[in-house]
Amino acid sequence: MAKHSGESWKKDHPSTLFGYSVQKADRAVKQAMSHPEETTVGHASNSISHAENALLNAEQHNEHMDIVEQNREQLEVVKEQLQEVQEIVED
């Protein structure tokens, strides 16, 4: 099976991109929780920002909104976890 080339699949499947972005943000936050340092927190924050942008794009396409909503809820949990880690790093 051929891989999708370039960026085209991202434009065609914004809800999938959002789901992947949330998974990546979740992994980045878990890494920051394991190693609470400025670098890992910054990486997690960037991943969350990317996921938030992917959310906006997915909402604009208005497809698979049930999946988008589930991923939005997961993104909120991830953001709360990052906030907790940021407080640890700041102390």
Contacts in CASP RR format, 6 or more apart in sequence:
PFRMAT RR
TARGET T0000
AUTHOR 0000-0000-0000
METHOD contacts of the structure
MODEL  1
MAKHSGESWKKDHPSTLFGYSVQKADRAVKQAMSHPEETTVGHASNSISH
AENALLNAEQHNEHMDIVEQNREQLEVVKEQLQEVQEIVED
9 16 0 8 1.000
10 17 0 8 1.000
14 54 0 8 1.000
14 57 0 8 1.000
14 58 0 8 1.000
14 60 0 8 1.000
14 61 0 8 1.000
14 63 0 8 1.000
15 58 0 8 1.000
15 61 0 8 1.000
15 63 0 8 1.000
15 64 0 8 1.000
15 67 0 8 1.000
15 68 0 8 1.000
15 71 0 8 1.000
17 54 0 8 1.000
17 57 0 8 1.000
17 58 0 8 1.000
18 51 0 8 1.000
18 54 0 8 1.000
18 55 0 8 1.000
18 57 0 8 1.000
18 58 0 8 1.000
18 68 0 8 1.000
18 71 0 8 1.000
19 51 0 8 1.000
19 54 0 8 1.000
19 67 0 8 1.000
19 71 0 8 1.000
21 47 0 8 1.000
21 50 0 8 1.000
21 51 0 8 1.000
21 54 0 8 1.000
21 55 0 8 1.000
22 51 0 8 1.000
22 54 0 8 1.000
22 71 0 8 1.000
22 74 0 8 1.000
22 75 0 8 1.000
22 78 0 8 1.000
24 47 0 8 1.000
24 50 0 8 1.000
24 51 0 8 1.000
25 44 0 8 1.000
25 47 0 8 1.000
25 48 0 8 1.000
25 50 0 8 1.000
25 51 0 8 1.000
25 75 0 8 1.000
25 78 0 8 1.000
26 74 0 8 1.000
26 78 0 8 1.000
27 47 0 8 1.000
28 40 0 8 1.000
28 43 0 8 1.000
28 44 0 8 1.000
28 46 0 8 1.000
28 47 0 8 1.000
28 48 0 8 1.000
29 44 0 8 1.000
29 47 0 8 1.000
29 48 0 8 1.000
29 78 0 8 1.000
29 81 0 8 1.000
29 82 0 8 1.000
29 85 0 8 1.000
31 40 0 8 1.000
31 43 0 8 1.000
31 44 0 8 1.000
32 40 0 8 1.000
32 41 0 8 1.000
32 42 0 8 1.000
32 43 0 8 1.000
32 44 0 8 1.000
32 82 0 8 1.000
32 85 0 8 1.000
33 81 0 8 1.000
33 84 0 8 1.000
33 85 0 8 1.000
36 85 0 8 1.000
36 88 0 8 1.000
36 89 0 8 1.000
37 89 0 8 1.000
38 89 0 8 1.000
41 82 0 8 1.000
41 85 0 8 1.000
41 86 0 8 1.000
41 89 0 8 1.000
44 82 0 8 1.000
44 85 0 8 1.000
45 82 0 8 1.000
48 75 0 8 1.000
48 78 0 8 1.000
48 79 0 8 1.000
48 82 0 8 1.000
51 75 0 8 1.000
51 78 0 8 1.000
52 75 0 8 1.000
55 68 0 8 1.000
55 71 0 8 1.000
55 72 0 8 1.000
55 75 0 8 1.000
58 64 0 8 1.000
58 68 0 8 1.000
59 68 0 8 1.000
END
